[in-house]
Amino acid sequence: MNADEERELLHDLIWLNAVIATELIQITENVSSILRQGPPPESCLADHNRLRKQALEIVEKYRDATALRDHLLGHR
């Protein structure tokens, strides 16, 4: 594997990790809602939104994240 292929692989892995991270955040919120029988605390939702935004900012350095951004906006 040459340097360009390695760089492309790293970009792909960054994108995939952002997808996994943001989906885990959503799963956490969903489970919290089920267990609480209501929405998670506002402080948690605010923290989760900051984490989603940071993951998106990281992935946008390396990939077009339009699909991920649209998907994340659909979570709200």
PQR file with spaces between the fields and no chain letter, atoms N, CA, C, O and H, PARSE charges and radii, in Angstrom:
ATOM       1  N    MET     1       0.858   -1.168    0.000 -0.4000 1.5000
ATOM       2  CA   MET     1       0.000    0.000    0.000 -0.0000 2.0000
ATOM       3  C    MET     1       0.906    1.233    0.000  0.5500 1.7000
ATOM       4  O    MET     1       1.818    1.348    0.819 -0.5500 1.4000
ATOM       5  N    ASN     2       0.643    2.139   -0.918 -0.4000 1.5000
ATOM       6  CA   ASN     2       1.469    3.350   -0.980 -0.0000 2.0000
ATOM       7  C    ASN     2       0.898    4.437   -0.057  0.5500 1.7000
ATOM       8  O    ASN     2      -0.161    4.262    0.545 -0.5500 1.4000
ATOM       9  H    ASN     2      -0.098    2.045   -1.583  0.4000 1.0000
ATOM      10  N    ALA     3       1.606    5.539    0.040 -0.4000 1.5000
ATOM      11  CA   ALA     3       1.225    6.612    0.968 -0.0000 2.0000
ATOM      12  C    ALA     3      -0.151    7.184    0.648  0.5500 1.7000
ATOM      13  O    ALA     3      -0.919    7.478    1.564 -0.5500 1.4000
ATOM      14  H    ALA     3       2.467    5.681   -0.449  0.4000 1.0000
ATOM      15  N    ASP     4      -0.479    7.347   -0.630 -0.4000 1.5000
ATOM      16  CA   ASP     4      -1.798    7.882   -0.996 -0.0000 2.0000
ATOM      17  C    ASP     4      -2.916    6.929   -0.591  0.5500 1.7000
ATOM      18  O    ASP     4      -3.968    7.364   -0.124 -0.5500 1.4000
ATOM      19  H    ASP     4       0.145    7.109   -1.375  0.4000 1.0000
ATOM      20  N    GLU     5      -2.690    5.645   -0.767 -0.4000 1.5000
ATOM      21  CA   GLU     5      -3.698    4.654   -0.371 -0.0000 2.0000
ATOM      22  C    GLU     5      -3.862    4.625    1.144  0.5500 1.7000
ATOM      23  O    GLU     5      -4.978    4.496    1.647 -0.5500 1.4000
ATOM      24  H    GLU     5      -1.835    5.292   -1.147  0.4000 1.0000
ATOM      25  N    GLU     6      -2.764    4.744    1.865 -0.4000 1.5000
ATOM      26  CA   GLU     6      -2.835    4.784    3.327 -0.0000 2.0000
ATOM      27  C    GLU     6      -3.589    6.020    3.797  0.5500 1.7000
ATOM      28  O    GLU     6      -4.407    5.944    4.715 -0.5500 1.4000
ATOM      29  H    GLU     6      -1.857    4.848    1.456  0.4000 1.0000
ATOM      30  N    ARG     7      -3.316    7.149    3.173 -0.4000 1.5000
ATOM      31  CA   ARG     7      -4.004    8.393    3.522 -0.0000 2.0000
ATOM      32  C    ARG     7      -5.508    8.249    3.262  0.5500 1.7000
ATOM      33  O    ARG     7      -6.326    8.662    4.084 -0.5500 1.4000
ATOM      34  H    ARG     7      -2.652    7.211    2.428  0.4000 1.0000
ATOM      35  N    GLU     8      -5.861    7.671    2.131 -0.4000 1.5000
ATOM      36  CA   GLU     8      -7.272    7.468    1.793 -0.0000 2.0000
ATOM      37  C    GLU     8      -7.940    6.523    2.794  0.5500 1.7000
ATOM      38  O    GLU     8      -9.080    6.745    3.201 -0.5500 1.4000
ATOM      39  H    GLU     8      -5.197    7.336    1.463  0.4000 1.0000
ATOM      40  N    LEU     9      -7.231    5.481    3.183 -0.4000 1.5000
ATOM      41  CA   LEU     9      -7.750    4.547    4.176 -0.0000 2.0000
ATOM      42  C    LEU     9      -7.990    5.251    5.504  0.5500 1.7000
ATOM      43  O    LEU     9      -9.023    5.037    6.138 -0.5500 1.4000
ATOM      44  H    LEU     9      -6.304    5.301    2.853  0.4000 1.0000
ATOM      45  N    LEU    10      -7.057    6.084    5.931 -0.4000 1.5000
ATOM      46  CA   LEU    10      -7.234    6.831    7.179 -0.0000 2.0000
ATOM      47  C    LEU    10      -8.433    7.768    7.099  0.5500 1.7000
ATOM      48  O    LEU    10      -9.177    7.905    8.071 -0.5500 1.4000
ATOM      49  H    LEU    10      -6.218    6.259    5.416  0.4000 1.0000
ATOM      50  N    HIS    11      -8.626    8.404    5.971 -0.4000 1.5000
ATOM      51  CA   HIS    11      -9.791    9.278    5.793 -0.0000 2.0000
ATOM      52  C    HIS    11     -11.079    8.469    5.887  0.5500 1.7000
ATOM      53  O    HIS    11     -12.050    8.907    6.504 -0.5500 1.4000
ATOM      54  H    HIS    11      -8.022    8.293    5.182  0.4000 1.0000
ATOM      55  N    ASP    12     -11.087    7.295    5.277 -0.4000 1.5000
ATOM      56  CA   ASP    12     -12.263    6.420    5.363 -0.0000 2.0000
ATOM      57  C    ASP    12     -12.533    6.006    6.802  0.5500 1.7000
ATOM      58  O    ASP    12     -13.684    5.989    7.240 -0.5500 1.4000
ATOM      59  H    ASP    12     -10.298    6.939    4.776  0.4000 1.0000
ATOM      60  N    LEU    13     -11.483    5.673    7.535 -0.4000 1.5000
ATOM      61  CA   LEU    13     -11.652    5.252    8.924 -0.0000 2.0000
ATOM      62  C    LEU    13     -12.126    6.396    9.813  0.5500 1.7000
ATOM      63  O    LEU    13     -12.920    6.178   10.728 -0.5500 1.4000
ATOM      64  H    LEU    13     -10.548    5.687    7.179  0.4000 1.0000
ATOM      65  N    ILE    14     -11.660    7.587    9.559 -0.4000 1.5000
ATOM      66  CA   ILE    14     -12.139    8.750   10.308 -0.0000 2.0000
ATOM      67  C    ILE    14     -13.632    8.930   10.076  0.5500 1.7000
ATOM      68  O    ILE    14     -14.388    9.161   11.019 -0.5500 1.4000
ATOM      69  H    ILE    14     -11.015    7.765    8.816  0.4000 1.0000
ATOM      70  N    TRP    15     -14.056    8.822    8.820 -0.4000 1.5000
ATOM      71  CA   TRP    15     -15.483    8.961    8.498 -0.0000 2.0000
ATOM      72  C    TRP    15     -16.290    7.867    9.194  0.5500 1.7000
ATOM      73  O    TRP    15     -17.315    8.148    9.814 -0.5500 1.4000
ATOM      74  H    TRP    15     -13.442    8.634    8.054  0.4000 1.0000
ATOM      75  N    LEU    16     -15.829    6.626    9.092 -0.4000 1.5000
ATOM      76  CA   LEU    16     -16.546    5.511    9.696 -0.0000 2.0000
ATOM      77  C    LEU    16     -16.627    5.663   11.212  0.5500 1.7000
ATOM      78  O    LEU    16     -17.675    5.396   11.800 -0.5500 1.4000
ATOM      79  H    LEU    16     -14.996    6.398    8.589  0.4000 1.0000
ATOM      80  N    ASN    17     -15.552    6.081   11.844 -0.4000 1.5000
ATOM      81  CA   ASN    17     -15.567    6.294   13.294 -0.0000 2.0000
ATOM      82  C    ASN    17     -16.539    7.394   13.690  0.5500 1.7000
ATOM      83  O    ASN    17     -17.184    7.296   14.734 -0.5500 1.4000
ATOM      84  H    ASN    17     -14.701    6.297   11.366  0.4000 1.0000
ATOM      85  N    ALA    18     -16.656    8.426   12.887 -0.4000 1.5000
ATOM      86  CA   ALA    18     -17.620    9.491   13.182 -0.0000 2.0000
ATOM      87  C    ALA    18     -19.043    8.961   13.100  0.5500 1.7000
ATOM      88  O    ALA    18     -19.888    9.310   13.925 -0.5500 1.4000
ATOM      89  H    ALA    18     -16.132    8.505   12.039  0.4000 1.0000
ATOM      90  N    VAL    19     -19.310    8.122   12.109 -0.4000 1.5000
ATOM      91  CA   VAL    19     -20.644    7.517   11.993 -0.0000 2.0000
ATOM      92  C    VAL    19     -20.933    6.666   13.225  0.5500 1.7000
ATOM      93  O    VAL    19     -22.000    6.782   13.827 -0.5500 1.4000
ATOM      94  H    VAL    19     -18.624    7.839   11.439  0.4000 1.0000
ATOM      95  N    ILE    20     -19.994    5.819   13.594 -0.4000 1.5000
ATOM      96  CA   ILE    20     -20.181    4.947   14.756 -0.0000 2.0000
ATOM      97  C    ILE    20     -20.372    5.775   16.026  0.5500 1.7000
ATOM      98  O    ILE    20     -21.269    5.492   16.820 -0.5500 1.4000
ATOM      99  H    ILE    20     -19.127    5.724   13.105  0.4000 1.0000
ATOM     100  N    ALA    21     -19.551    6.775   16.219 -0.4000 1.5000
ATOM     101  CA   ALA    21     -19.638    7.603   17.426 -0.0000 2.0000
ATOM     102  C    ALA    21     -20.981    8.304   17.530  0.5500 1.7000
ATOM     103  O    ALA    21     -21.598    8.318   18.596 -0.5500 1.4000
ATOM     104  H    ALA    21     -18.822    7.005   15.574  0.4000 1.0000
ATOM     105  N    THR    22     -21.435    8.884   16.432 -0.4000 1.5000
ATOM     106  CA   THR    22     -22.693    9.631   16.498 -0.0000 2.0000
ATOM     107  C    THR    22     -23.887    8.694   16.654  0.5500 1.7000
ATOM     108  O    THR    22     -24.873    9.056   17.295 -0.5500 1.4000
ATOM     109  H    THR    22     -20.934    8.873   15.566  0.4000 1.0000
ATOM     110  N    GLU    23     -23.810    7.504   16.081 -0.4000 1.5000
ATOM     111  CA   GLU    23     -24.890    6.535   16.270 -0.0000 2.0000
ATOM     112  C    GLU    23     -24.920    6.031   17.709  0.5500 1.7000
ATOM     113  O    GLU    23     -25.998    5.805   18.257 -0.5500 1.4000
ATOM     114  H    GLU    23     -23.009    7.210   15.560  0.4000 1.0000
ATOM     115  N    LEU    24     -23.762    5.852   18.325 -0.4000 1.5000
ATOM     116  CA   LEU    24     -23.730    5.441   19.726 -0.0000 2.0000
ATOM     117  C    LEU    24     -24.319    6.512   20.637  0.5500 1.7000
ATOM     118  O    LEU    24     -24.982    6.194   21.624 -0.5500 1.4000
ATOM     119  H    LEU    24     -22.885    6.035   17.879  0.4000 1.0000
ATOM     120  N    ILE    25     -24.081    7.760   20.312 -0.4000 1.5000
ATOM     121  CA   ILE    25     -24.702    8.847   21.074 -0.0000 2.0000
ATOM     122  C    ILE    25     -26.217    8.724   20.979  0.5500 1.7000
ATOM     123  O    ILE    25     -26.915    8.854   21.984 -0.5500 1.4000
ATOM     124  H    ILE    25     -23.543    8.017   19.510  0.4000 1.0000
ATOM     125  N    GLN    26     -26.725    8.476   19.784 -0.4000 1.5000
ATOM     126  CA   GLN    26     -28.171    8.366   19.599 -0.0000 2.0000
ATOM     127  C    GLN    26     -28.731    7.158   20.347  0.5500 1.7000
ATOM     128  O    GLN    26     -29.800    7.244   20.952 -0.5500 1.4000
ATOM     129  H    GLN    26     -26.158    8.371   18.967  0.4000 1.0000
ATOM     130  N    ILE    27     -28.022    6.043   20.310 -0.4000 1.5000
ATOM     131  CA   ILE    27     -28.465    4.852   21.044 -0.0000 2.0000
ATOM     132  C    ILE    27     -28.526    5.154   22.536  0.5500 1.7000
ATOM     133  O    ILE    27     -29.473    4.757   23.215 -0.5500 1.4000
ATOM     134  H    ILE    27     -27.154    5.973   19.819  0.4000 1.0000
ATOM     135  N    THR    28     -27.522    5.851   23.044 -0.4000 1.5000
ATOM     136  CA   THR    28     -27.502    6.229   24.456 -0.0000 2.0000
ATOM     137  C    THR    28     -28.717    7.078   24.808  0.5500 1.7000
ATOM     138  O    THR    28     -29.355    6.852   25.837 -0.5500 1.4000
ATOM     139  H    THR    28     -26.753    6.173   22.492  0.4000 1.0000
ATOM     140  N    GLU    29     -29.039    8.047   23.967 -0.4000 1.5000
ATOM     141  CA   GLU    29     -30.216    8.884   24.216 -0.0000 2.0000
ATOM     142  C    GLU    29     -31.497    8.060   24.176  0.5500 1.7000
ATOM     143  O    GLU    29     -32.382    8.241   25.013 -0.5500 1.4000
ATOM     144  H    GLU    29     -28.521    8.231   23.131  0.4000 1.0000
ATOM     145  N    ASN    30     -31.594    7.166   23.215 -0.4000 1.5000
ATOM     146  CA   ASN    30     -32.799    6.341   23.101 -0.0000 2.0000
ATOM     147  C    ASN    30     -32.980    5.443   24.323  0.5500 1.7000
ATOM     148  O    ASN    30     -34.086    5.327   24.851 -0.5500 1.4000
ATOM     149  H    ASN    30     -30.875    7.019   22.536  0.4000 1.0000
ATOM     150  N    VAL    31     -31.905    4.815   24.768 -0.4000 1.5000
ATOM     151  CA   VAL    31     -31.983    3.946   25.942 -0.0000 2.0000
ATOM     152  C    VAL    31     -32.333    4.769   27.179  0.5500 1.7000
ATOM     153  O    VAL    31     -33.148    4.345   27.998 -0.5500 1.4000
ATOM     154  H    VAL    31     -31.006    4.909   24.338  0.4000 1.0000
ATOM     155  N    SER    32     -31.729    5.924   27.313 -0.4000 1.5000
ATOM     156  CA   SER    32     -32.040    6.803   28.437 -0.0000 2.0000
ATOM     157  C    SER    32     -33.519    7.172   28.444  0.5500 1.7000
ATOM     158  O    SER    32     -34.162    7.166   29.494 -0.5500 1.4000
ATOM     159  H    SER    32     -31.066    6.268   26.648  0.4000 1.0000
ATOM     160  N    SER    33     -34.050    7.487   27.282 -0.4000 1.5000
ATOM     161  CA   SER    33     -35.471    7.843   27.183 -0.0000 2.0000
ATOM     162  C    SER    33     -36.361    6.678   27.590  0.5500 1.7000
ATOM     163  O    SER    33     -37.366    6.864   28.275 -0.5500 1.4000
ATOM     164  H    SER    33     -33.528    7.492   26.429  0.4000 1.0000
ATOM     165  N    ILE    34     -35.991    5.487   27.168 -0.4000 1.5000
ATOM     166  CA   ILE    34     -36.783    4.301   27.515 -0.0000 2.0000
ATOM     167  C    ILE    34     -36.736    4.060   29.018  0.5500 1.7000
ATOM     168  O    ILE    34     -37.773    3.840   29.644 -0.5500 1.4000
ATOM     169  H    ILE    34     -35.175    5.336   26.611  0.4000 1.0000
ATOM     170  N    LEU    35     -35.549    4.099   29.597 -0.4000 1.5000
ATOM     171  CA   LEU    35     -35.410    3.824   31.024 -0.0000 2.0000
ATOM     172  C    LEU    35     -36.061    4.898   31.887  0.5500 1.7000
ATOM     173  O    LEU    35     -36.637    4.593   32.931 -0.5500 1.4000
ATOM     174  H    LEU    35     -34.706    4.278   29.089  0.4000 1.0000
ATOM     175  N    ARG    36     -35.974    6.137   31.461 -0.4000 1.5000
ATOM     176  CA   ARG    36     -36.555    7.242   32.226 -0.0000 2.0000
ATOM     177  C    ARG    36     -38.039    7.430   31.933  0.5500 1.7000
ATOM     178  O    ARG    36     -38.747    8.124   32.663 -0.5500 1.4000
ATOM     179  H    ARG    36     -35.506    6.386   30.613  0.4000 1.0000
ATOM     180  N    GLN    37     -38.493    6.807   30.864 -0.4000 1.5000
ATOM     181  CA   GLN    37     -39.856    7.005   30.361 -0.0000 2.0000
ATOM     182  C    GLN    37     -40.110    8.487   30.100  0.5500 1.7000
ATOM     183  O    GLN    37     -41.176    9.025   30.397 -0.5500 1.4000
ATOM     184  H    GLN    37     -37.918    6.243   30.271  0.4000 1.0000
ATOM     185  N    GLY    38     -39.101    9.115   29.540 -0.4000 1.5000
ATOM     186  CA   GLY    38     -39.154   10.528   29.193 -0.0000 2.0000
ATOM     187  C    GLY    38     -37.822   10.923   28.589  0.5500 1.7000
ATOM     188  O    GLY    38     -36.905   10.106   28.506 -0.5500 1.4000
ATOM     189  H    GLY    38     -38.235    8.678   29.298  0.4000 1.0000
ATOM     190  N    PRO    39     -37.713   12.151   28.174 -0.5600 1.5000
ATOM     191  CA   PRO    39     -36.467   12.578   27.521  0.2800 2.0000
ATOM     192  C    PRO    39     -35.291   12.619   28.501  0.5500 1.7000
ATOM     193  O    PRO    39     -35.483   12.783   29.706 -0.5500 1.4000
ATOM     194  N    PRO    40     -34.078   12.468   27.974 -0.5600 1.5000
ATOM     195  CA   PRO    40     -32.893   12.618   28.827  0.2800 2.0000
ATOM     196  C    PRO    40     -32.810   14.054   29.353  0.5500 1.7000
ATOM     197  O    PRO    40     -33.456   14.951   28.812 -0.5500 1.4000
ATOM     198  N    PRO    41     -32.026   14.269   30.396 -0.5600 1.5000
ATOM     199  CA   PRO    41     -31.861   15.633   30.914  0.2800 2.0000
ATOM     200  C    PRO    41     -31.315   16.573   29.837  0.5500 1.7000
ATOM     201  O    PRO    41     -30.538   16.166   28.973 -0.5500 1.4000
ATOM     202  N    GLU    42     -31.731   17.815   29.906 -0.4000 1.5000
ATOM     203  CA   GLU    42     -31.286   18.816   28.927 -0.0000 2.0000
ATOM     204  C    GLU    42     -29.767   18.945   28.905  0.5500 1.7000
ATOM     205  O    GLU    42     -29.174   19.165   27.849 -0.5500 1.4000
ATOM     206  H    GLU    42     -32.362   18.145   30.607  0.4000 1.0000
ATOM     207  N    SER    43     -29.138   18.809   30.071 -0.4000 1.5000
ATOM     208  CA   SER    43     -27.674   18.921   30.113 -0.0000 2.0000
ATOM     209  C    SER    43     -27.026   17.812   29.285  0.5500 1.7000
ATOM     210  O    SER    43     -26.020   18.047   28.615 -0.5500 1.4000
ATOM     211  H    SER    43     -29.620   18.631   30.929  0.4000 1.0000
ATOM     212  N    CYS    44     -27.588   16.616   29.326 -0.4000 1.5000
ATOM     213  CA   CYS    44     -27.055   15.505   28.517 -0.0000 2.0000
ATOM     214  C    CYS    44     -27.277   15.777   27.034  0.5500 1.7000
ATOM     215  O    CYS    44     -26.378   15.563   26.221 -0.5500 1.4000
ATOM     216  H    CYS    44     -28.404   16.425   29.870  0.4000 1.0000
ATOM     217  N    LEU    45     -28.458   16.243   26.683 -0.4000 1.5000
ATOM     218  CA   LEU    45     -28.748   16.525   25.278 -0.0000 2.0000
ATOM     219  C    LEU    45     -27.809   17.595   24.734  0.5500 1.7000
ATOM     220  O    LEU    45     -27.339   17.502   23.601 -0.5500 1.4000
ATOM     221  H    LEU    45     -29.189   16.417   27.343  0.4000 1.0000
ATOM     222  N    ALA    46     -27.540   18.612   25.549 -0.4000 1.5000
ATOM     223  CA   ALA    46     -26.620   19.673   25.118 -0.0000 2.0000
ATOM     224  C    ALA    46     -25.210   19.115   24.921  0.5500 1.7000
ATOM     225  O    ALA    46     -24.542   19.437   23.938 -0.5500 1.4000
ATOM     226  H    ALA    46     -27.922   18.688   26.470  0.4000 1.0000
ATOM     227  N    ASP    47     -24.764   18.281   25.855 -0.4000 1.5000
ATOM     228  CA   ASP    47     -23.439   17.658   25.713 -0.0000 2.0000
ATOM     229  C    ASP    47     -23.378   16.777   24.474  0.5500 1.7000
ATOM     230  O    ASP    47     -22.398   16.808   23.731 -0.5500 1.4000
ATOM     231  H    ASP    47     -25.307   18.019   26.654  0.4000 1.0000
ATOM     232  N    HIS    48     -24.421   15.997   24.256 -0.4000 1.5000
ATOM     233  CA   HIS    48     -24.451   15.108   23.087 -0.0000 2.0000
ATOM     234  C    HIS    48     -24.428   15.905   21.787  0.5500 1.7000
ATOM     235  O    HIS    48     -23.769   15.512   20.824 -0.5500 1.4000
ATOM     236  H    HIS    48     -25.218   15.972   24.860  0.4000 1.0000
ATOM     237  N    ASN    49     -25.138   17.011   21.761 -0.4000 1.5000
ATOM     238  CA   ASN    49     -25.126   17.841   20.553 -0.0000 2.0000
ATOM     239  C    ASN    49     -23.736   18.419   20.288  0.5500 1.7000
ATOM     240  O    ASN    49     -23.309   18.515   19.138 -0.5500 1.4000
ATOM     241  H    ASN    49     -25.673   17.330   22.543  0.4000 1.0000
ATOM     242  N    ARG    50     -23.035   18.803   21.354 -0.4000 1.5000
ATOM     243  CA   ARG    50     -21.657   19.294   21.190 -0.0000 2.0000
ATOM     244  C    ARG    50     -20.751   18.185   20.659  0.5500 1.7000
ATOM     245  O    ARG    50     -19.908   18.426   19.795 -0.5500 1.4000
ATOM     246  H    ARG    50     -23.382   18.725   22.289  0.4000 1.0000
ATOM     247  N    LEU    51     -20.927   16.979   21.175 -0.4000 1.5000
ATOM     248  CA   LEU    51     -20.114   15.851   20.706 -0.0000 2.0000
ATOM     249  C    LEU    51     -20.403   15.523   19.243  0.5500 1.7000
ATOM     250  O    LEU    51     -19.487   15.241   18.472 -0.5500 1.4000
ATOM     251  H    LEU    51     -21.612   16.783   21.877  0.4000 1.0000
ATOM     252  N    ARG    52     -21.679   15.561   18.868 -0.4000 1.5000
ATOM     253  CA   ARG    52     -22.041   15.329   17.463 -0.0000 2.0000
ATOM     254  C    ARG    52     -21.378   16.371   16.563  0.5500 1.7000
ATOM     255  O    ARG    52     -20.822   16.046   15.514 -0.5500 1.4000
ATOM     256  H    ARG    52     -22.424   15.791   19.495  0.4000 1.0000
ATOM     257  N    LYS    53     -21.450   17.629   16.999 -0.4000 1.5000
ATOM     258  CA   LYS    53     -20.877   18.720   16.210 -0.0000 2.0000
ATOM     259  C    LYS    53     -19.368   18.537   16.064  0.5500 1.7000
ATOM     260  O    LYS    53     -18.822   18.735   14.978 -0.5500 1.4000
ATOM     261  H    LYS    53     -21.902   17.893   17.851  0.4000 1.0000
ATOM     262  N    GLN    54     -18.697   18.163   17.145 -0.4000 1.5000
ATOM     263  CA   GLN    54     -17.251   17.955   17.080 -0.0000 2.0000
ATOM     264  C    GLN    54     -16.899   16.799   16.149  0.5500 1.7000
ATOM     265  O    GLN    54     -15.951   16.904   15.371 -0.5500 1.4000
ATOM     266  H    GLN    54     -19.140   18.003   18.027  0.4000 1.0000
ATOM     267  N    ALA    55     -17.642   15.709   16.215 -0.4000 1.5000
ATOM     268  CA   ALA    55     -17.387   14.567   15.324 -0.0000 2.0000
ATOM     269  C    ALA    55     -17.576   14.983   13.873  0.5500 1.7000
ATOM     270  O    ALA    55     -16.789   14.607   13.004 -0.5500 1.4000
ATOM     271  H    ALA    55     -18.413   15.624   16.847  0.4000 1.0000
ATOM     272  N    LEU    56     -18.611   15.750   13.618 -0.4000 1.5000
ATOM     273  CA   LEU    56     -18.877   16.214   12.255 -0.0000 2.0000
ATOM     274  C    LEU    56     -17.766   17.151   11.772  0.5500 1.7000
ATOM     275  O    LEU    56     -17.336   17.057   10.623 -0.5500 1.4000
ATOM     276  H    LEU    56     -19.251   16.055   14.323  0.4000 1.0000
ATOM     277  N    GLU    57     -17.305   18.045   12.634 -0.4000 1.5000
ATOM     278  CA   GLU    57     -16.212   18.953   12.253 -0.0000 2.0000
ATOM     279  C    GLU    57     -14.939   18.178   11.921  0.5500 1.7000
ATOM     280  O    GLU    57     -14.217   18.536   10.990 -0.5500 1.4000
ATOM     281  H    GLU    57     -17.654   18.121   13.568  0.4000 1.0000
ATOM     282  N    ILE    58     -14.667   17.126   12.676 -0.4000 1.5000
ATOM     283  CA   ILE    58     -13.474   16.315   12.407 -0.0000 2.0000
ATOM     284  C    ILE    58     -13.592   15.634   11.057  0.5500 1.7000
ATOM     285  O    ILE    58     -12.663   15.685   10.250 -0.5500 1.4000
ATOM     286  H    ILE    58     -15.253   16.836   13.432  0.4000 1.0000
ATOM     287  N    VAL    59     -14.723   15.001   10.805 -0.4000 1.5000
ATOM     288  CA   VAL    59     -14.867   14.248    9.556 -0.0000 2.0000
ATOM     289  C    VAL    59     -14.899   15.175    8.345  0.5500 1.7000
ATOM     290  O    VAL    59     -14.450   14.794    7.264 -0.5500 1.4000
ATOM     291  H    VAL    59     -15.477   14.959   11.460  0.4000 1.0000
ATOM     292  N    GLU    60     -15.424   16.383    8.514 -0.4000 1.5000
ATOM     293  CA   GLU    60     -15.502   17.314    7.382 -0.0000 2.0000
ATOM     294  C    GLU    60     -14.125   17.802    6.930  0.5500 1.7000
ATOM     295  O    GLU    60     -13.992   18.338    5.830 -0.5500 1.4000
ATOM     296  H    GLU    60     -15.789   16.692    9.392  0.4000 1.0000
ATOM     297  N    LYS    61     -13.107   17.624    7.763 -0.4000 1.5000
ATOM     298  CA   LYS    61     -11.747   17.965    7.342 -0.0000 2.0000
ATOM     299  C    LYS    61     -11.268   17.039    6.232  0.5500 1.7000
ATOM     300  O    LYS    61     -10.401   17.406    5.439 -0.5500 1.4000
ATOM     301  H    LYS    61     -13.215   17.189    8.657  0.4000 1.0000
ATOM     302  N    TYR    62     -11.836   15.837    6.178 -0.4000 1.5000
ATOM     303  CA   TYR    62     -11.308   14.802    5.289 -0.0000 2.0000
ATOM     304  C    TYR    62     -12.300   14.270    4.265  0.5500 1.7000
ATOM     305  O    TYR    62     -11.888   13.683    3.264 -0.5500 1.4000
ATOM     306  H    TYR    62     -12.541   15.538    6.823  0.4000 1.0000
ATOM     307  N    ARG    63     -13.587   14.460    4.488 -0.4000 1.5000
ATOM     308  CA   ARG    63     -14.604   13.889    3.609 -0.0000 2.0000
ATOM     309  C    ARG    63     -15.776   14.850    3.461  0.5500 1.7000
ATOM     310  O    ARG    63     -16.004   15.716    4.305 -0.5500 1.4000
ATOM     311  H    ARG    63     -13.922   14.937    5.301  0.4000 1.0000
ATOM     312  N    ASP    64     -16.501   14.678    2.385 -0.4000 1.5000
ATOM     313  CA   ASP    64     -17.792   15.348    2.247 -0.0000 2.0000
ATOM     314  C    ASP    64     -18.737   14.641    3.219  0.5500 1.7000
ATOM     315  O    ASP    64     -19.000   13.447    3.080 -0.5500 1.4000
ATOM     316  H    ASP    64     -16.315   13.974    1.700  0.4000 1.0000
ATOM     317  N    ALA    65     -19.232   15.367    4.175 -0.4000 1.5000
ATOM     318  CA   ALA    65     -20.052   14.763    5.224 -0.0000 2.0000
ATOM     319  C    ALA    65     -21.516   15.146    5.092  0.5500 1.7000
ATOM     320  O    ALA    65     -22.248   15.143    6.082 -0.5500 1.4000
ATOM     321  H    ALA    65     -19.019   16.337    4.288  0.4000 1.0000
ATOM     322  N    THR    66     -21.951   15.474    3.886 -0.4000 1.5000
ATOM     323  CA   THR    66     -23.335   15.896    3.685 -0.0000 2.0000
ATOM     324  C    THR    66     -24.314   14.843    4.178  0.5500 1.7000
ATOM     325  O    THR    66     -25.268   15.169    4.885 -0.5500 1.4000
ATOM     326  H    THR    66     -21.357   15.476    3.082  0.4000 1.0000
ATOM     327  N    ALA    67     -24.094   13.596    3.818 -0.4000 1.5000
ATOM     328  CA   ALA    67     -25.010   12.525    4.221 -0.0000 2.0000
ATOM     329  C    ALA    67     -25.030   12.371    5.737  0.5500 1.7000
ATOM     330  O    ALA    67     -26.094   12.199    6.330 -0.5500 1.4000
ATOM     331  H    ALA    67     -23.319   13.332    3.243  0.4000 1.0000
ATOM     332  N    LEU    68     -23.861   12.434    6.363 -0.4000 1.5000
ATOM     333  CA   LEU    68     -23.805   12.320    7.819 -0.0000 2.0000
ATOM     334  C    LEU    68     -24.479   13.516    8.472  0.5500 1.7000
ATOM     335  O    LEU    68     -25.236   13.348    9.428 -0.5500 1.4000
ATOM     336  H    LEU    68     -22.997   12.574    5.881  0.4000 1.0000
ATOM     337  N    ARG    69     -24.223   14.712    7.978 -0.4000 1.5000
ATOM     338  CA   ARG    69     -24.859   15.911    8.530 -0.0000 2.0000
ATOM     339  C    ARG    69     -26.385   15.807    8.421  0.5500 1.7000
ATOM     340  O    ARG    69     -27.097   16.075    9.388 -0.5500 1.4000
ATOM     341  H    ARG    69     -23.608   14.849    7.201  0.4000 1.0000
ATOM     342  N    ASP    70     -26.881   15.418    7.246 -0.4000 1.5000
ATOM     343  CA   ASP    70     -28.331   15.277    7.050 -0.0000 2.0000
ATOM     344  C    ASP    70     -28.912   14.230    7.993  0.5500 1.7000
ATOM     345  O    ASP    70     -29.991   14.421    8.553 -0.5500 1.4000
ATOM     346  H    ASP    70     -26.303   15.200    6.460  0.4000 1.0000
ATOM     347  N    HIS    71     -28.200   13.134    8.164 -0.4000 1.5000
ATOM     348  CA   HIS    71     -28.669   12.077    9.058 -0.0000 2.0000
ATOM     349  C    HIS    71     -28.720   12.578   10.504  0.5500 1.7000
ATOM     350  O    HIS    71     -29.695   12.334   11.215 -0.5500 1.4000
ATOM     351  H    HIS    71     -27.324   12.978    7.710  0.4000 1.0000
ATOM     352  N    LEU    72     -27.675   13.274   10.930 -0.4000 1.5000
ATOM     353  CA   LEU    72     -27.647   13.781   12.303 -0.0000 2.0000
ATOM     354  C    LEU    72     -28.754   14.791   12.548  0.5500 1.7000
ATOM     355  O    LEU    72     -29.353   14.807   13.624 -0.5500 1.4000
ATOM     356  H    LEU    72     -26.883   13.472   10.352  0.4000 1.0000
ATOM     357  N    LEU    73     -29.028   15.622   11.574 -0.4000 1.5000
ATOM     358  CA   LEU    73     -30.118   16.589   11.731 -0.0000 2.0000
ATOM     359  C    LEU    73     -31.459   15.879   11.847  0.5500 1.7000
ATOM     360  O    LEU    73     -32.379   16.388   12.489 -0.5500 1.4000
ATOM     361  H    LEU    73     -28.542   15.609   10.700  0.4000 1.0000
ATOM     362  N    GLY    74     -31.576   14.714   11.236 -0.4000 1.5000
ATOM     363  CA   GLY    74     -32.799   13.919   11.341 -0.0000 2.0000
ATOM     364  C    GLY    74     -32.995   13.305   12.714  0.5500 1.7000
ATOM     365  O    GLY    74     -34.110   12.914   13.059 -0.5500 1.4000
ATOM     366  H    GLY    74     -30.829   14.301   10.715  0.4000 1.0000
ATOM     367  N    HIS    75     -31.926   13.211   13.510 -0.4000 1.5000
ATOM     368  CA   HIS    75     -32.031   12.646   14.855 -0.0000 2.0000
ATOM     369  C    HIS    75     -32.763   13.572   15.807  0.5500 1.7000
ATOM     370  O    HIS    75     -33.288   13.129   16.828 -0.5500 1.4000
ATOM     371  H    HIS    75     -31.020   13.528   13.230  0.4000 1.0000
ATOM     372  N    ARG    76     -32.801   14.831   15.486 -0.4000 1.5000
ATOM     373  CA   ARG    76     -33.354   15.794   16.444 -0.0000 2.0000
ATOM     374  C    ARG    76     -34.841   15.906   16.317  0.5500 1.7000
ATOM     375  O    ARG    76     -35.467   16.673   17.049 -0.5500 1.4000
ATOM     376  H    ARG    76     -32.375   15.191   14.656  0.4000 1.0000
